[in-house]
Amino acid sequence: MKPLGIGLIGTGYMGKCHALAWNAVKTVFGDVERPRLVHLAEANAGLAEARAGEFGFEKATADWRTLIADPEVDVVSVTTPNQFHAEMAIAALAAGKHVWCEKPMAPAYADAERMLETAKKSGRVAALGYNYIQNPVMRHIRTLIGEGAIGTVNHIRVEMDEDFMADPDVFFYWKSELSAGYGALDDFAVHPLSLLWYLFGHVEAVITDMVKPYADRPQSEGGRRAVENHDGANVLMRLGGGISAVLMANRAAWGRKGRIALQIFGSKGSIVYDQERMNEFELYQANGRGSEQGFRKILAAPAHQPYDRFIPAPGHGLGFNDLKIIECRELIRAISGEPSSIVTFEDGLRIEKSVHAMAQSFHERRWIEIG
C-alpha cells in the first residue's frame, strides 16, 4: 500500500494531536507505510505556513477547500470547532477522501445525518475522534466484562468533569454559543457515551436535567454576553440488557482536569476507572473469603496490548497523545480493509442521537425512548 497523503484542517489542541499521531504511527507500530504529510489549512496564510513548518507538512493554505481539492491528499483530518465539522467532512467525502473528524459530528442532528449519508455514498472510511476507547486498559476492561469477571453488569455510573469553564471571569468564547451545541452534553459528554457504547452498546432511554452555573460571561471587547448553552448535565439512562446508568457532566468543576470516572457494578464484582489515572483500574471480585476481599489495583503493562508497542516495561504509563496514535493506526487498518475499532460515522450518529434525546428530555421534562 502506498503511503497515505494527509491533509489537516485546523492546528489547535486537537490539530496538533492529529499531527503528532500521523508523525508517530509508523515509528510506534512499524507495520504501516509512513504517511506523507501533504497539506495543512488554517484560518490565515501566516499561521498556516508557521504550523506547516512545525508539524512537517509540505504545503500550507488559508483555504480549506484548496486542501480538499488537492489530488495528493487521501485522508483529511478535520479538527476545527464543532460547527464547521459537517461542511468540511461532507466536502472531503464528496471529493473522495477518507475522513478523520473530531467529535462531535455536528451541533445539528440533520447535519450529522448528512455526514453519514455522504460517507455511505462515498464508500470512504469516515471515523470520529473518540480516542479514549483506544486505551489498552479500557480494552482489557471490555475483555473482563465479556469473560464474566464481575458477573452480570446491572448498574453503571460515569462522571466527566473538567474546570476550563469553572472561573466565572473567563471570557465568553465559541464554546458558550448555541451554534456550538448544547454545551457539556455534546462538547465532551459524548466521550463517556463512547465508552458506554464500546463496553455495552448504545443508550436506549434517557431523562435529563441541564444547568448553567453562570448566566453570562465578560467579553474581551467589554461588556457581558449571556451564556447560550449549559455547562452541566445529569442524565438517568437505560442501556440494553436491563442495565441502569447515570451520567453526570460538568465543564465548571474546579479541580477536575480530565476526569472520566467510571464505576461498573455486576453480580460478582465491580470495576472502577478514572481517566485522570488512565494507566490503572481497580477490580473487585466477590470470591474467596470475605476477610480478604477488596479492590485490586491493576497497572497498565505490556500484557495490555498495544501498550507494548510504546513501552516494554509495566507501570510506566501512556498519555493522551499515545491514545491518538493508537486511533490513527486503527484508522489506517480500516482504510486497508482490516478489522478495526474506530468509531464510524454510523456509530457516531447513534451517540449524537442519544445527545439530542437528552436535550429533548430536558426541554420536555420526560423520559425519551431512543429508537
VMD Tcl script that draws the C-alpha trace (Angstrom):
set ca {
  {0.00 0.00 0.00}
  {1.41 3.40 -0.99}
  {1.85 5.99 1.74}
  {-1.33 7.86 2.55}
  {-1.33 11.57 1.71}
  {-2.57 13.52 4.74}
  {-4.42 16.83 4.90}
  {-5.01 18.60 8.22}
  {-7.64 21.31 8.72}
  {-7.11 23.18 11.98}
  {-4.00 23.29 14.15}
  {-5.28 23.96 17.66}
  {-5.33 21.46 20.51}
  {-6.72 18.54 18.52}
  {-4.99 19.55 15.29}
  {-1.64 19.17 16.98}
  {-2.78 15.80 18.42}
  {-3.57 14.59 14.91}
  {-0.24 15.86 13.58}
  {1.64 14.06 16.36}
  {-0.26 10.86 15.58}
  {0.40 10.99 11.84}
  {4.08 11.67 12.54}
  {4.45 8.83 15.08}
  {2.25 5.97 13.83}
  {4.98 4.36 11.71}
  {7.57 4.68 14.48}
  {5.29 3.10 17.09}
  {3.68 0.31 15.08}
  {6.13 -0.30 12.25}
  {3.64 -2.24 10.11}
  {2.34 0.70 8.05}
  {3.88 2.95 5.43}
  {4.93 6.29 6.86}
  {2.14 8.75 5.97}
  {3.08 11.68 3.77}
  {2.07 14.98 5.37}
  {0.91 16.82 2.28}
  {-1.27 19.83 3.05}
  {-2.28 21.92 6.08}
  {-5.05 24.52 6.29}
  {-5.52 27.29 8.85}
  {-7.56 30.47 9.15}
  {-4.83 32.69 7.66}
  {-1.81 32.15 5.46}
  {0.80 33.19 8.03}
  {-0.42 30.79 10.67}
  {-0.80 28.02 8.09}
  {2.81 28.45 6.93}
  {4.12 28.51 10.50}
  {2.19 25.39 11.56}
  {3.12 23.50 8.39}
  {6.77 24.08 9.20}
  {6.31 22.98 12.82}
  {4.20 19.92 12.06}
  {6.09 18.75 8.96}
  {3.55 19.40 6.19}
  {4.73 20.11 2.65}
  {2.11 22.73 1.72}
  {0.00 25.30 3.54}
  {-3.15 27.20 2.68}
  {-5.63 29.63 4.21}
  {-8.48 27.98 2.25}
  {-9.51 24.52 3.44}
  {-11.28 23.91 0.11}
  {-7.90 24.10 -1.63}
  {-6.65 21.34 0.64}
  {-9.65 19.13 -0.12}
  {-9.18 19.66 -3.87}
  {-5.53 18.58 -3.66}
  {-5.23 15.25 -5.56}
  {-2.28 14.25 -3.39}
  {-4.44 14.23 -0.24}
  {-6.03 10.84 0.56}
  {-7.16 11.44 4.17}
  {-8.46 14.66 5.72}
  {-8.20 15.28 9.46}
  {-10.95 17.72 10.50}
  {-10.04 19.32 13.85}
  {-11.88 22.65 13.66}
  {-14.58 23.92 16.08}
  {-17.74 21.79 16.16}
  {-19.89 24.00 13.93}
  {-17.53 23.54 10.96}
  {-17.31 19.74 11.08}
  {-20.27 18.95 8.82}
  {-19.38 21.23 5.91}
  {-15.74 20.18 5.86}
  {-16.30 16.44 6.35}
  {-19.05 16.33 3.71}
  {-16.88 18.21 1.20}
  {-13.93 15.90 1.84}
  {-16.01 12.72 1.47}
  {-17.67 14.05 -1.68}
  {-14.18 14.66 -3.09}
  {-13.28 11.01 -2.49}
  {-11.17 11.48 0.62}
  {-11.21 9.40 3.78}
  {-12.10 11.48 6.84}
  {-10.92 11.52 10.44}
  {-13.19 14.06 12.15}
  {-13.04 15.11 15.76}
  {-16.11 14.61 17.89}
  {-18.93 15.52 18.00}
  {-20.16 15.07 14.44}
  {-22.12 18.35 14.31}
  {-24.26 20.51 16.59}
  {-27.35 19.91 14.39}
  {-28.62 16.33 14.09}
  {-29.68 16.90 10.47}
  {-26.09 17.83 9.61}
  {-24.81 14.67 11.31}
  {-27.30 12.65 9.23}
  {-25.97 14.30 6.06}
  {-22.43 13.42 7.11}
  {-23.35 9.74 7.42}
  {-25.31 9.76 4.16}
  {-22.34 11.27 2.30}
  {-19.96 8.78 3.90}
  {-22.11 5.85 2.74}
  {-22.33 7.21 -0.81}
  {-18.60 7.87 -0.97}
  {-17.52 4.39 0.06}
  {-14.69 6.01 2.02}
  {-13.75 5.44 5.64}
  {-15.24 8.06 7.95}
  {-14.04 7.92 11.56}
  {-14.67 10.07 14.62}
  {-12.07 11.10 17.18}
  {-13.06 9.10 20.25}
  {-9.60 8.10 21.36}
  {-10.47 7.18 24.98}
  {-11.83 3.83 23.77}
  {-8.33 3.03 22.43}
  {-6.78 2.91 25.91}
  {-5.24 -0.55 26.43}
  {-6.72 -0.51 29.94}
  {-10.21 0.13 28.52}
  {-9.74 -2.72 26.05}
  {-8.87 -5.02 28.94}
  {-11.89 -3.87 30.94}
  {-14.07 -4.87 27.99}
  {-12.39 -8.28 27.91}
  {-13.01 -8.79 31.63}
  {-16.68 -7.87 31.26}
  {-17.02 -10.24 28.30}
  {-15.41 -13.05 30.31}
  {-17.87 -12.53 33.17}
  {-15.18 -11.47 35.63}
  {-17.72 -9.36 37.55}
  {-20.78 -11.39 36.63}
  {-23.82 -9.76 35.04}
  {-23.50 -5.98 34.88}
  {-26.55 -4.25 36.36}
  {-25.57 -0.63 37.05}
  {-23.07 1.94 35.75}
  {-22.11 5.40 36.99}
  {-19.98 7.68 34.86}
  {-18.87 11.25 35.54}
  {-16.99 13.60 33.23}
  {-15.66 16.75 34.85}
  {-13.23 19.49 33.83}
  {-12.70 23.01 35.12}
  {-11.90 25.02 31.98}
  {-15.26 26.83 32.39}
  {-15.21 26.97 36.20}
  {-13.96 30.54 36.52}
  {-16.90 32.98 36.12}
  {-14.47 35.61 34.81}
  {-13.28 33.52 31.84}
  {-14.13 35.45 28.69}
  {-17.07 34.34 26.57}
  {-15.89 32.28 23.58}
  {-17.35 29.98 20.97}
  {-17.95 27.02 23.29}
  {-20.68 29.01 25.06}
  {-22.50 29.79 21.81}
  {-25.67 27.90 20.91}
  {-24.19 27.31 17.45}
  {-21.54 25.11 19.11}
  {-24.20 22.77 20.57}
  {-25.90 22.10 23.88}
  {-22.76 22.59 25.97}
  {-21.41 19.91 28.26}
  {-23.56 17.21 26.64}
  {-22.16 17.30 23.12}
  {-18.92 19.16 23.82}
  {-17.48 16.37 25.95}
  {-20.12 14.08 27.50}
  {-20.00 12.27 24.16}
  {-16.70 10.80 25.40}
  {-18.25 8.79 28.27}
  {-21.06 7.87 25.88}
  {-18.43 6.43 23.53}
  {-17.10 4.33 26.44}
  {-20.60 3.06 27.23}
  {-21.06 2.19 23.54}
  {-17.69 0.43 23.44}
  {-18.37 -1.62 26.56}
  {-22.13 -2.21 26.47}
  {-23.77 -0.85 23.32}
  {-25.96 2.16 22.80}
  {-28.27 4.00 25.18}
  {-31.96 3.07 24.90}
  {-33.77 5.70 27.02}
  {-32.90 8.90 28.91}
  {-34.21 11.59 31.22}
  {-32.09 14.71 31.67}
  {-31.51 17.90 33.63}
  {-29.07 20.59 32.47}
  {-27.66 23.57 34.39}
  {-25.93 26.91 33.77}
  {-23.58 27.72 36.66}
  {-23.14 31.25 35.23}
  {-25.81 33.13 33.30}
  {-23.33 35.36 31.46}
  {-19.61 35.97 30.93}
  {-17.40 39.00 30.30}
  {-16.34 39.73 26.72}
  {-12.78 40.63 25.80}
  {-14.04 43.72 23.99}
  {-16.05 44.84 27.04}
  {-19.49 44.22 28.42}
  {-21.04 40.85 29.13}
  {-22.77 38.25 26.99}
  {-25.37 35.70 28.01}
  {-24.18 32.08 28.08}
  {-26.25 30.30 25.44}
  {-25.77 26.65 26.41}
  {-25.37 24.53 29.54}
  {-22.08 23.70 31.28}
  {-23.55 20.86 33.36}
  {-25.87 17.91 32.81}
  {-27.26 14.98 34.81}
  {-28.77 12.03 32.96}
  {-30.52 8.85 34.01}
  {-30.19 6.18 31.33}
  {-31.31 2.69 30.44}
  {-28.98 0.50 28.41}
  {-29.60 -2.82 26.74}
  {-29.96 -5.91 28.89}
  {-31.72 -4.04 31.68}
  {-28.63 -2.09 32.76}
  {-29.35 1.19 34.57}
  {-26.84 4.02 34.26}
  {-26.15 7.55 35.46}
  {-24.17 10.16 33.53}
  {-23.01 13.43 35.11}
  {-21.03 16.01 33.15}
  {-19.65 19.37 34.29}
  {-17.38 21.82 32.45}
  {-17.23 24.09 35.53}
  {-15.89 21.64 38.14}
  {-12.99 23.31 39.94}
  {-10.05 20.95 40.43}
  {-11.09 18.40 37.81}
  {-8.80 18.41 34.79}
  {-9.67 15.42 32.63}
  {-11.87 13.21 34.76}
  {-13.97 10.38 33.36}
  {-14.83 8.35 36.45}
  {-16.42 5.04 35.52}
  {-17.92 2.61 38.03}
  {-19.27 -0.69 36.72}
  {-21.24 -2.87 39.14}
  {-22.01 -6.51 38.47}
  {-23.48 -9.53 40.24}
  {-20.00 -10.83 41.16}
  {-17.87 -7.71 41.48}
  {-17.07 -4.18 40.33}
  {-14.63 -2.28 38.12}
  {-13.54 1.31 38.81}
  {-11.62 3.54 36.37}
  {-10.69 7.24 36.27}
  {-9.29 8.93 33.15}
  {-7.09 11.19 35.28}
  {-5.28 7.97 36.28}
  {-5.58 6.42 32.84}
  {-2.88 3.78 33.32}
  {-4.66 1.86 36.05}
  {-8.03 0.46 37.09}
  {-9.41 -1.33 40.12}
  {-11.09 -4.73 40.11}
  {-13.21 -6.17 42.92}
  {-14.26 -9.82 42.69}
  {-16.62 -11.29 45.27}
  {-14.92 -14.67 45.59}
  {-12.78 -16.35 48.22}
  {-13.06 -15.49 51.90}
  {-14.79 -12.22 52.75}
  {-11.98 -11.33 55.13}
  {-9.57 -10.97 52.17}
  {-11.88 -9.43 49.59}
  {-11.05 -5.94 48.33}
  {-10.27 -3.85 45.28}
  {-7.07 -4.77 43.40}
  {-5.20 -2.01 41.57}
  {-4.02 -3.16 38.14}
  {-1.39 -1.09 36.33}
  {-1.10 -0.87 32.55}
  {1.57 -3.24 31.25}
  {2.80 -4.89 28.02}
  {0.16 -7.59 28.54}
  {-2.45 -4.91 27.79}
  {-1.77 -4.52 24.08}
  {-0.82 -2.31 22.31}
  {0.87 -0.79 25.38}
  {3.85 -2.98 24.44}
  {4.37 -1.05 21.18}
  {5.17 2.07 23.20}
  {6.93 0.79 26.35}
  {8.40 -2.63 27.21}
  {8.03 -2.19 30.98}
  {4.85 -2.21 33.11}
  {3.69 0.75 35.16}
  {5.45 3.46 33.13}
  {2.26 4.79 31.56}
  {0.84 6.07 28.30}
  {-0.61 9.54 27.67}
  {-3.48 11.20 25.81}
  {-1.48 11.65 22.61}
  {-0.50 7.97 22.66}
  {-4.19 7.04 22.51}
  {-4.45 9.25 19.41}
  {-1.59 7.30 17.83}
  {-3.45 4.04 18.50}
  {-6.59 5.57 16.98}
  {-4.56 6.63 13.94}
  {-3.35 3.04 13.48}
  {-6.94 1.79 13.73}
  {-7.97 4.28 11.04}
  {-5.21 3.04 8.73}
  {-6.36 -0.53 9.40}
  {-9.88 0.42 8.36}
  {-8.64 2.12 5.19}
  {-6.67 -1.05 4.39}
  {-9.83 -3.13 4.77}
  {-8.75 -4.75 8.04}
  {-10.94 -5.11 11.15}
  {-10.55 -2.06 13.37}
  {-12.01 -0.40 16.46}
  {-12.70 3.08 15.08}
  {-15.95 4.85 15.87}
  {-17.58 5.10 12.45}
  {-19.99 7.83 11.41}
  {-22.78 5.26 11.78}
  {-21.89 4.56 15.41}
  {-21.23 8.24 15.96}
  {-24.69 9.17 14.71}
  {-26.23 6.92 17.36}
  {-24.17 8.73 20.01}
  {-25.43 12.03 18.54}
  {-28.98 10.71 18.65}
  {-28.54 9.95 22.35}
  {-27.30 13.51 22.99}
  {-30.23 15.07 21.13}
  {-32.64 12.80 23.02}
  {-31.10 14.04 26.28}
  {-31.64 17.66 25.25}
  {-35.21 16.87 24.17}
  {-35.82 15.21 27.53}
  {-34.61 18.33 29.33}
  {-36.92 20.63 27.40}
  {-39.94 18.30 27.61}
  {-39.25 17.11 31.18}
  {-39.87 13.43 30.44}
  {-38.21 10.14 29.56}
  {-37.27 9.81 25.88}
  {-37.02 6.41 24.23}
  {-34.26 6.22 21.61}
  {-35.34 4.18 18.60}
}
mol new
graphics top color blue
foreach p $ca { graphics top sphere $p radius 0.5 }
foreach p [lrange $ca 0 end-1] q [lrange $ca 1 end] { graphics top cylinder $p $q radius 0.2 }
display resetview
